């Protein structure tokens, strides 16, 4: 298939302003590399853009979680920077210290900070880069890890030709399956949650709001569900991916939940540098023991596991 007839070309919206080959040459001079011809063609024809259908996807075999990526928003070139287009230059400046050397971030992926990378020095090969990739041996997330990349195509043209629409039935099935574990937490149904986890639902899966299972369990005061997730290795600091709010931060109204999280070494800080204590950001103490739990020495899990139906 001619890549000009691919979904990337025929369904992209919110394209960037028209540019010329001189703009491309100027960018190449800035980065010190020659862009492949097929990607230059895309910049001259579309200059970035996004899709209203998040169902445009691309297969990624052997990915640590999931086997497709989608919801692309492509960056473009715009010397004046307009809101409807994300410029390649600031994207490269922001991510340069994080992504593999010699690559260029040409697109982001739906509802995440994951990127599509182009490697001009490798013949225009494309890679998918996980900003936060799960390492089973560490049971934790490694942010900004340069090797979190997965080869997906040997050229931009081949990538375009490989994109496809996910069938509506498949999308609805996936959405339904993804929601079920969160419903079990909402209903405080531990046996159902255990069954989903035993069936292979990842501990780090998130809902449409970017919230992890543990975060939702804490928000719903599902102590038994939170304990099950933590015992299985859930990251105690991985909460709301969009706001950065941690499970501990959402648990300030429940001292038992706070003690549980702290017993699994949840951080009492809101920043990686450990300069901003959670307790210092609270406008008031939800309960009298909150400050003592956050600042004190009580870090023991309560001996009796309560049922929240009591």
SELUM-22019 format. One record per residue: residue number from 1; residue in three letters; x, y, z of N, C-alpha, C in turn. Coordinates in steps of 0.1 Angstrom, whole numbers, plus 5000, padded with zeros to 4 digits. Layout:
N
i	aa	n.east	n.north	n.up	ca.east	ca.north	ca.up	c.east	c.north	c.up
NUM	Ala	X	Y	Z	X	Y	Z	X	Y	Z
...
This chain:
310
i	aa	n.east	n.north	n.up	ca.east	ca.north	ca.up	c.east	c.north	c.up
1	Unk	5008	4988	5000	5000	5000	5000	5009	5013	5000
2	Unk	5005	5022	4992	5012	5035	4992	5009	5042	5005
3	Unk	5020	5046	5012	5018	5052	5025	5010	5065	5025
4	Unk	5009	5072	5013	5001	5084	5012	4986	5080	5014
5	Unk	4982	5068	5012	4968	5064	5013	4966	5057	5027
6	Unk	4975	5057	5036	4974	5051	5049	4965	5060	5058
7	Unk	4961	5054	5069	4952	5061	5078	4959	5073	5084
8	Unk	4972	5073	5086	4980	5084	5091	4978	5097	5082
9	Unk	4977	5095	5069	4976	5106	5060	4961	5110	5058
10	Unk	4952	5099	5057	4938	5102	5053	4929	5106	5065
11	Unk	4934	5103	5078	4925	5106	5089	4931	5116	5099
12	Unk	4942	5122	5096	4948	5131	5105	4941	5144	5105
13	Unk	4940	5151	5117	4933	5163	5118	4942	5173	5125
14	Unk	4937	5186	5126	4945	5196	5133	4959	5197	5128
15	Unk	4961	5197	5115	4975	5197	5110	4982	5211	5113
16	Unk	4995	5210	5113	5002	5223	5115	5002	5232	5103
17	Unk	5008	5244	5105	5008	5253	5094	5018	5248	5083
18	Unk	5015	5252	5070	5023	5247	5059	5037	5252	5061
19	Unk	5046	5243	5058	5061	5246	5059	5067	5243	5045
20	Unk	5079	5248	5044	5087	5245	5031	5099	5236	5034
21	Unk	5105	5232	5024	5117	5224	5025	5128	5232	5033
22	Unk	5128	5245	5031	5138	5253	5039	5136	5252	5054
23	Unk	5124	5251	5058	5121	5249	5073	5127	5236	5077
24	Unk	5125	5226	5069	5130	5213	5072	5146	5213	5073
25	Unk	5152	5219	5063	5166	5220	5063	5172	5227	5075
26	Unk	5165	5238	5079	5169	5246	5091	5168	5237	5103
27	Unk	5158	5228	5104	5156	5219	5116	5168	5209	5116
28	Unk	5170	5204	5104	5181	5194	5103	5195	5200	5107
29	Unk	5197	5212	5104	5209	5219	5108	5210	5220	5123
30	Unk	5198	5223	5129	5198	5224	5144	5201	5211	5151
31	Unk	5196	5200	5146	5198	5187	5152	5211	5180	5147
32	Unk	5216	5185	5137	5229	5179	5131	5226	5165	5125
33	Unk	5215	5163	5119	5212	5150	5113	5202	5152	5101
34	Unk	5203	5143	5092	5194	5143	5080	5182	5135	5082
35	Unk	5170	5141	5081	5158	5133	5082	5155	5124	5070
36	Unk	5149	5113	5072	5146	5104	5061	5135	5110	5052
37	Unk	5136	5107	5039	5127	5113	5029	5112	5111	5032
38	Unk	5108	5099	5037	5094	5096	5040	5089	5105	5051
39	Unk	5097	5107	5061	5093	5116	5072	5092	5131	5068
40	Unk	5102	5135	5059	5101	5148	5054	5088	5150	5046
41	Unk	5085	5140	5038	5072	5141	5031	5060	5143	5040
42	Unk	5060	5136	5051	5049	5138	5061	5049	5152	5067
43	Unk	5061	5158	5070	5061	5171	5075	5056	5182	5065
44	Unk	5060	5180	5052	5056	5189	5042	5041	5188	5039
45	Unk	5036	5176	5040	5022	5173	5037	5012	5176	5049
46	Unk	5016	5171	5061	5007	5173	5072	5013	5182	5083
47	Unk	5026	5181	5085	5033	5189	5095	5027	5187	5109
48	Unk	5026	5174	5113	5020	5171	5126	5005	5170	5125
49	Unk	4999	5168	5137	4984	5167	5138	4980	5155	5147
50	Unk	4967	5154	5148	4962	5143	5157	4950	5137	5151
51	Unk	4945	5127	5158	4933	5119	5153	4921	5120	5163
52	Unk	4910	5122	5157	4898	5122	5166	4894	5108	5169
53	Unk	4898	5098	5162	4896	5084	5165	4908	5079	5172
54	Unk	4907	5076	5185	4918	5070	5192	4920	5056	5189
55	Unk	4912	5051	5179	4913	5036	5176	4923	5034	5165
56	Unk	4930	5044	5160	4941	5041	5150	4953	5036	5158
57	Unk	4956	5023	5155	4966	5016	5163	4977	5010	5155
58	Unk	4987	5005	5162	4998	4998	5155	5003	4986	5163
59	Unk	5005	4975	5157	5009	4963	5165	5023	4964	5171
60	Unk	5025	4960	5183	5038	4960	5189	5040	4947	5196
61	Unk	5044	4936	5189	5047	4923	5196	5058	4924	5206
62	Unk	5056	4916	5216	5066	4915	5227	5067	4927	5236
63	Unk	5057	4936	5236	5058	4947	5245	5055	4942	5259
64	Unk	5061	4948	5269	5060	4943	5283	5045	4943	5287
65	Unk	5037	4952	5283	5023	4951	5286	5015	4956	5274
66	Unk	5006	4948	5270	4998	4951	5258	5005	4948	5245
67	Unk	4998	4947	5234	5004	4944	5221	5001	4954	5210
68	Unk	4995	4965	5214	4992	4976	5204	4994	4989	5211
69	Unk	4997	4999	5202	4998	5013	5207	4989	5021	5198
70	Unk	4985	5033	5203	4976	5041	5194	4973	5055	5200
71	Unk	4964	5062	5194	4961	5075	5199	4972	5085	5196
72	Unk	4978	5084	5185	4990	5093	5182	4987	5107	5180
73	Unk	4995	5116	5186	4995	5130	5183	5009	5134	5178
74	Unk	5010	5137	5165	5023	5139	5159	5027	5154	5160
75	Unk	5040	5156	5163	5045	5169	5164	5049	5174	5150
76	Unk	5051	5187	5149	5054	5193	5137	5065	5204	5139
77	Unk	5066	5212	5128	5076	5224	5129	5068	5237	5128
78	Unk	5070	5245	5137	5063	5258	5137	5071	5269	5144
79	Unk	5077	5277	5136	5086	5287	5142	5079	5297	5152
80	Unk	5066	5298	5150	5058	5307	5159	5051	5300	5170
81	Unk	5051	5287	5170	5044	5279	5179	5029	5283	5182
82	Unk	5020	5275	5177	5006	5277	5179	5001	5266	5188
83	Unk	4989	5268	5194	4984	5259	5204	4980	5246	5197
84	Unk	4976	5246	5185	4970	5234	5179	4981	5225	5174
85	Unk	4993	5228	5175	5004	5220	5171	5015	5220	5182
86	Unk	5021	5208	5185	5032	5207	5194	5045	5207	5186
87	Unk	5053	5216	5188	5065	5218	5180	5076	5207	5184
88	Unk	5083	5203	5174	5094	5193	5176	5105	5198	5184
89	Unk	5108	5211	5183	5119	5217	5190	5118	5216	5206
90	Unk	5107	5222	5211	5106	5221	5226	5105	5206	5231
91	Unk	5098	5198	5223	5097	5184	5226	5111	5177	5228
92	Unk	5119	5180	5218	5133	5175	5218	5141	5180	5230
93	Unk	5139	5193	5233	5147	5200	5244	5143	5194	5257
94	Unk	5130	5191	5259	5125	5186	5272	5129	5171	5274
95	Unk	5129	5163	5263	5131	5149	5265	5145	5144	5261
96	Unk	5154	5153	5257	5167	5150	5252	5175	5142	5263
97	Unk	5174	5146	5275	5181	5139	5286	5176	5125	5290
98	Unk	5164	5122	5285	5157	5110	5289	5157	5099	5278
99	Unk	5155	5103	5265	5154	5094	5254	5167	5089	5249
100	Unk	5168	5078	5242	5181	5073	5237	5188	5084	5228
101	Unk	5201	5085	5229	5208	5094	5221	5206	5092	5206
102	Unk	5205	5103	5199	5204	5103	5185	5189	5101	5180
103	Unk	5180	5100	5189	5166	5098	5185	5158	5112	5186
104	Unk	5147	5112	5179	5138	5124	5179	5124	5120	5182
105	Unk	5118	5127	5192	5104	5124	5195	5095	5130	5185
106	Unk	5088	5122	5177	5079	5127	5166	5065	5126	5170
107	Unk	5061	5119	5180	5047	5118	5184	5045	5113	5198
108	Unk	5034	5117	5205	5031	5111	5218	5020	5101	5215
109	Unk	5017	5092	5225	5007	5082	5224	4996	5085	5234
110	Unk	4984	5080	5232	4972	5084	5239	4973	5083	5254
111	Unk	4969	5093	5261	4968	5094	5275	4980	5090	5283
112	Unk	4992	5093	5277	5004	5089	5284	5015	5099	5280
113	Unk	5027	5097	5286	5039	5105	5282	5048	5096	5274
114	Unk	5043	5085	5269	5051	5076	5260	5052	5083	5247
115	Unk	5063	5079	5240	5067	5087	5227	5070	5077	5216
116	Unk	5068	5082	5204	5072	5075	5192	5085	5082	5188
117	Unk	5096	5075	5187	5109	5080	5184	5114	5077	5170
118	Unk	5120	5086	5163	5126	5084	5150	5141	5085	5152
119	Unk	5149	5075	5146	5163	5075	5147	5169	5078	5133
120	Unk	5172	5090	5130	5178	5094	5117	5191	5086	5113
121	Unk	5199	5084	5124	5212	5078	5121	5211	5062	5120
122	Unk	5199	5057	5121	5197	5043	5120	5188	5040	5108
123	Unk	5189	5048	5098	5181	5046	5086	5166	5050	5087
124	Unk	5163	5058	5097	5149	5062	5099	5141	5052	5106
125	Unk	5147	5043	5114	5139	5034	5122	5131	5040	5132
126	Unk	5120	5034	5136	5110	5040	5146	5110	5031	5158
127	Unk	5110	5037	5170	5109	5030	5182	5098	5036	5191
128	Unk	5092	5027	5199	5082	5031	5209	5090	5032	5223
129	Unk	5088	5044	5229	5096	5046	5242	5086	5047	5254
130	Unk	5087	5038	5263	5079	5039	5275	5085	5048	5285
131	Unk	5078	5058	5289	5083	5068	5299	5084	5061	5313
132	Unk	5074	5052	5315	5074	5044	5328	5072	5030	5324
133	Unk	5082	5022	5325	5081	5008	5321	5082	4999	5334
134	Unk	5074	4989	5334	5073	4980	5346	5084	4970	5345
135	Unk	5092	4969	5356	5103	4959	5357	5098	4948	5367
136	Unk	5095	4936	5362	5090	4926	5371	5101	4922	5382
137	Unk	5113	4923	5379	5124	4920	5389	5125	4930	5400
138	Unk	5120	4942	5397	5121	4952	5408	5107	4956	5413
139	Unk	5096	4952	5407	5083	4955	5411	5082	4970	5413
140	Unk	5087	4978	5403	5086	4992	5404	5087	4999	5391
141	Unk	5085	5011	5390	5086	5019	5378	5099	5026	5377
142	Unk	5105	5026	5365	5117	5033	5363	5114	5044	5353
143	Unk	5114	5056	5358	5110	5068	5350	5122	5073	5342
144	Unk	5120	5079	5331	5130	5085	5323	5142	5075	5320
145	Unk	5139	5063	5318	5149	5053	5316	5152	5052	5301
146	Unk	5165	5054	5297	5168	5056	5283	5166	5043	5274
147	Unk	5167	5032	5281	5166	5019	5273	5151	5014	5272
148	Unk	5142	5022	5277	5128	5018	5276	5122	5020	5262
149	Unk	5129	5014	5252	5124	5015	5238	5122	5002	5232
150	Unk	5113	5002	5223	5109	4990	5216	5109	4993	5201
151	Unk	5116	4985	5193	5116	4987	5178	5103	4983	5173
152	Unk	5097	4992	5164	5084	4989	5158	5084	4989	5143
153	Unk	5093	4997	5137	5092	4998	5122	5106	5002	5117
154	Unk	5110	4997	5105	5122	5001	5099	5122	5014	5091
155	Unk	5110	5020	5090	5108	5033	5083	5095	5039	5087
156	Unk	5094	5052	5085	5081	5059	5088	5070	5055	5078
157	Unk	5074	5052	5066	5064	5048	5056	5058	5034	5060
158	Unk	5067	5025	5064	5062	5012	5068	5053	5013	5081
159	Unk	5057	5022	5090	5048	5024	5101	5034	5029	5097
160	Unk	5034	5038	5088	5021	5043	5083	5013	5032	5077
161	Unk	5019	5024	5069	5012	5013	5063	5007	5002	5073
162	Unk	5013	5001	5084	5010	4991	5094	4999	4996	5104
163	Unk	4995	5008	5104	4984	5013	5113	4971	5008	5108
164	Unk	4962	5006	5118	4949	5000	5114	4938	5005	5124
165	Unk	4926	5003	5121	4914	5006	5129	4911	4994	5138
166	Unk	4910	4996	5151	4905	4985	5159	4890	4983	5157
167	Unk	4885	4971	5155	4871	4969	5153	4863	4974	5166
168	Unk	4851	4980	5164	4843	4985	5175	4841	4975	5185
169	Unk	4837	4963	5181	4834	4952	5190	4846	4949	5199
170	Unk	4858	4949	5193	4870	4946	5201	4873	4957	5211
171	Unk	4871	4969	5207	4873	4981	5216	4863	4981	5228
172	Unk	4851	4977	5225	4841	4977	5236	4844	4965	5245
173	Unk	4849	4954	5240	4852	4943	5249	4864	4947	5258
174	Unk	4874	4953	5252	4886	4957	5259	4882	4967	5270
175	Unk	4874	4977	5267	4869	4987	5277	4862	4980	5288
176	Unk	4853	4971	5285	4846	4964	5295	4855	4956	5304
177	Unk	4864	4948	5298	4873	4940	5306	4882	4949	5315
178	Unk	4886	4961	5310	4895	4970	5318	4887	4976	5330
179	Unk	4874	4978	5328	4866	4984	5339	4863	4974	5350
180	Unk	4862	4961	5347	4857	4952	5357	4866	4951	5370
181	Unk	4879	4951	5369	4887	4951	5382	4884	4963	5391
182	Unk	4882	4975	5384	4879	4987	5392	4865	4986	5398
183	Unk	4856	4979	5391	4842	4978	5397	4843	4969	5409
184	Unk	4851	4959	5409	4852	4950	5420	4857	4958	5433
185	Unk	4866	4967	5430	4871	4976	5441	4860	4985	5446
186	Unk	4853	4991	5437	4842	5000	5441	4831	4992	5449
187	Unk	4829	4979	5446	4820	4972	5453	4826	4964	5466
188	Unk	4839	4967	5468	4846	4960	5479	4845	4945	5478
189	Unk	4846	4940	5466	4845	4925	5464	4859	4920	5462
190	Unk	4865	4915	5474	4878	4910	5473	4880	4897	5465
191	Unk	4870	4888	5467	4872	4875	5458	4872	4878	5443
192	Unk	4864	4888	5439	4864	4891	5425	4877	4898	5420
193	Unk	4882	4907	5429	4895	4913	5425	4906	4903	5425
194	Unk	4906	4894	5434	4916	4883	5435	4916	4875	5422
195	Unk	4903	4872	5417	4902	4864	5405	4908	4871	5393
196	Unk	4905	4884	5392	4910	4892	5381	4926	4892	5381
197	Unk	4931	4894	5393	4946	4894	5395	4952	4881	5391
198	Unk	4945	4870	5396	4950	4857	5393	4949	4854	5378
199	Unk	4940	4860	5371	4938	4858	5356	4948	4867	5348
200	Unk	4956	4875	5355	4966	4882	5348	4965	4897	5347
201	Unk	4955	4903	5353	4953	4918	5352	4966	4924	5359
202	Unk	4973	4933	5352	4985	4939	5358	4982	4947	5370
203	Unk	4991	4947	5379	4989	4955	5391	4990	4970	5388
204	Unk	4997	4973	5377	4999	4988	5374	4989	4993	5364
205	Unk	4978	4985	5361	4968	4989	5351	4961	5002	5356
206	Unk	4956	5010	5347	4950	5023	5352	4936	5024	5345
207	Unk	4927	5031	5351	4914	5034	5345	4915	5046	5335
208	Unk	4904	5050	5330	4904	5061	5320	4909	5074	5326
209	Unk	4909	5076	5339	4914	5088	5346	4929	5087	5349
210	Unk	4935	5076	5345	4949	5074	5348	4952	5070	5362
211	Unk	4942	5064	5369	4944	5060	5383	4946	5045	5384
212	Unk	4956	5041	5393	4959	5027	5394	4949	5020	5403
213	Unk	4949	5007	5403	4940	4999	5412	4942	5002	5426
214	Unk	4955	5004	5431	4958	5007	5445	4952	5021	5448
215	Unk	4954	5030	5440	4949	5044	5442	4933	5043	5444
216	Unk	4927	5036	5435	4912	5035	5436	4908	5028	5449
217	Unk	4915	5017	5453	4912	5010	5465	4913	5019	5477
218	Unk	4924	5028	5477	4925	5037	5488	4914	5048	5488
219	Unk	4911	5052	5476	4900	5063	5475	4887	5057	5480
220	Unk	4884	5044	5477	4872	5038	5481	4872	5032	5495
221	Unk	4884	5034	5502	4886	5028	5515	4884	5013	5515
222	Unk	4889	5007	5505	4888	4992	5504	4901	4987	5509
223	Unk	4902	4985	5523	4914	4981	5530	4918	4967	5525
224	Unk	4909	4958	5524	4913	4944	5520	4918	4944	5506
225	Unk	4912	4952	5497	4917	4952	5483	4931	4959	5482
226	Unk	4933	4969	5490	4946	4976	5490	4957	4966	5496
227	Unk	4954	4959	5506	4963	4950	5512	4967	4939	5502
228	Unk	4957	4934	5495	4959	4923	5485	4969	4928	5474
229	Unk	4966	4940	5469	4975	4946	5459	4989	4948	5464
230	Unk	4990	4953	5476	5004	4956	5481	5011	4943	5484
231	Unk	5004	4933	5489	5011	4920	5491	5015	4913	5478
232	Unk	5009	4917	5467	5013	4911	5454	5024	4920	5447
233	Unk	5027	4931	5454	5038	4939	5448	5035	4952	5442
234	Unk	5023	4957	5444	5019	4970	5439	5028	4981	5444
235	Unk	5031	4991	5436	5040	5002	5440	5031	5011	5449
236	Unk	5035	5013	5462	5027	5021	5471	5027	5036	5468
237	Unk	5035	5040	5459	5035	5054	5455	5029	5057	5441
238	Unk	5024	5047	5435	5019	5048	5421	5004	5050	5422
239	Unk	5000	5063	5420	4986	5066	5422	4979	5072	5409
240	Unk	4976	5084	5410	4970	5091	5399	4981	5096	5389
241	Unk	4981	5090	5377	4992	5094	5368	4991	5108	5362
242	Unk	4978	5113	5362	4976	5126	5356	4979	5137	5366
243	Unk	4976	5136	5378	4978	5146	5388	4990	5144	5397
244	Unk	4995	5132	5397	5007	5129	5405	5003	5126	5420
245	Unk	4990	5126	5423	4986	5123	5436	4988	5109	5440
246	Unk	4994	5106	5452	4998	5093	5456	4986	5086	5464
247	Unk	4987	5073	5465	4977	5066	5473	4977	5071	5488
248	Unk	4989	5075	5493	4989	5080	5507	4982	5093	5508
249	Unk	4983	5102	5497	4977	5115	5497	4961	5114	5497
250	Unk	4956	5103	5491	4942	5101	5490	4936	5094	5502
251	Unk	4946	5090	5511	4942	5082	5523	4942	5090	5536
252	Unk	4943	5103	5535	4945	5111	5547	4932	5111	5556
253	Unk	4921	5106	5551	4909	5105	5559	4908	5092	5565
254	Unk	4917	5083	5563	4916	5069	5569	4930	5065	5574
255	Unk	4931	5066	5587	4944	5064	5594	4949	5049	5592
256	Unk	4939	5040	5592	4943	5026	5590	4949	5024	5576
257	Unk	4944	5030	5566	4949	5029	5553	4963	5035	5552
258	Unk	4964	5047	5559	4977	5053	5559	4988	5044	5565
259	Unk	4984	5038	5577	4994	5029	5583	4998	5017	5574
260	Unk	4988	5012	5567	4990	5001	5558	5000	5005	5547
261	Unk	4998	5017	5541	5007	5021	5530	5021	5024	5536
262	Unk	5022	5030	5547	5035	5033	5553	5042	5021	5557
263	Unk	5035	5010	5561	5042	4998	5564	5048	4991	5552
264	Unk	5043	4995	5540	5049	4991	5527	5058	5001	5521
265	Unk	5063	5010	5530	5073	5020	5526	5068	5031	5516
266	Unk	5055	5034	5517	5050	5045	5509	5057	5058	5513
267	Unk	5061	5066	5503	5068	5079	5506	5059	5089	5512
268	Unk	5064	5096	5523	5056	5107	5529	5059	5120	5522
269	Unk	5067	5119	5511	5070	5132	5504	5062	5132	5491
270	Unk	5061	5144	5485	5054	5146	5473	5063	5148	5461
271	Unk	5076	5148	5463	5085	5150	5452	5097	5141	5454
272	Unk	5103	5137	5442	5114	5127	5443	5126	5132	5451
273	Unk	5128	5145	5452	5139	5150	5460	5137	5150	5475
274	Unk	5124	5146	5479	5120	5145	5493	5122	5158	5501
275	Unk	5117	5169	5495	5118	5182	5501	5104	5187	5506
276	Unk	5093	5181	5500	5080	5186	5503	5072	5174	5510
277	Unk	5070	5176	5523	5062	5166	5530	5048	5167	5527
278	Unk	5041	5156	5526	5027	5156	5524	5019	5163	5535
279	Unk	5024	5161	5547	5017	5167	5559	5017	5183	5558
280	Unk	5028	5188	5552	5029	5203	5551	5020	5209	5540
281	Unk	5014	5200	5532	5005	5205	5522	4990	5205	5526
282	Unk	4987	5199	5537	4973	5197	5541	4969	5210	5548
283	Unk	4957	5215	5543	4952	5228	5549	4947	5226	5563
284	Unk	4942	5214	5566	4938	5210	5579	4940	5195	5581
285	Unk	4940	5191	5594	4941	5177	5596	4927	5170	5596
286	Unk	4925	5161	5586	4912	5154	5585	4908	5147	5598
287	Unk	4917	5141	5605	4915	5135	5618	4927	5138	5626
288	Unk	4925	5137	5640	4935	5142	5649	4948	5134	5648
289	Unk	4947	5121	5643	4959	5112	5643	4967	5114	5630
290	Unk	4962	5122	5620	4968	5122	5607	4982	5127	5608
291	Unk	4985	5138	5615	4998	5143	5616	5007	5133	5623
292	Unk	5002	5127	5634	5010	5118	5641	5014	5106	5633
293	Unk	5005	5101	5624	5008	5090	5616	5018	5093	5605
294	Unk	5017	5105	5599	5026	5110	5589	5040	5113	5594
295	Unk	5040	5119	5606	5053	5123	5612	5059	5114	5622
296	Unk	5050	5106	5628	5054	5098	5640	5060	5084	5636
297	Unk	5060	5076	5646	5067	5063	5645	5058	5051	5642
298	Unk	5045	5054	5643	5035	5043	5642	5034	5038	5627
299	Unk	5040	5026	5624	5041	5021	5610	5036	5007	5610
300	Unk	5028	5002	5620	5024	4988	5620	5011	4986	5614
301	Unk	5010	4976	5606	4997	4972	5600	4987	4968	5611
302	Unk	4975	4973	5612	4966	4969	5623	4964	4954	5623
303	Unk	4964	4948	5635	4964	4933	5636	4951	4927	5630
304	Unk	4940	4934	5632	4927	4929	5627	4923	4936	5614
305	Unk	4921	4928	5603	4917	4933	5590	4902	4935	5590
306	Unk	4898	4947	5591	4883	4950	5591	4877	4948	5578
307	Unk	4864	4944	5578	4856	4944	5566	4849	4957	5566
308	Unk	4849	4964	5556	4843	4978	5555	4828	4977	5555
309	Unk	4822	4965	5555	4808	4964	5555	4803	4964	5570
310	Unk	4813	4962	5579	4809	4962	5593	4805	4976	5598
